[in-house]
């Protein structure tokens, strides 16, 4: 057995879940990745994930968090 994503959209869902956990749950990115992997909702055999894939997931989650921050700044005062 080896690590694999369950669906073609699972990787994107995983990155979104990590970003949400960091943003709302006040976790670090590493904690959020570990927690999300342990749930095994988007992947199978998370303990066999490669270091390269972990680095890529972390980089993409950081990019997603930057996009969230930019979007928050773009909303005018009062939310209108």
Secondary structure as UniProt FT lines:
FT   STRAND          4..5
FT   TURN            8..9
FT   HELIX           10..25
FT   HELIX           29..39
FT   STRAND          43..44
FT   HELIX           46..48
FT   HELIX           51..74
FT   HELIX           77..79
//
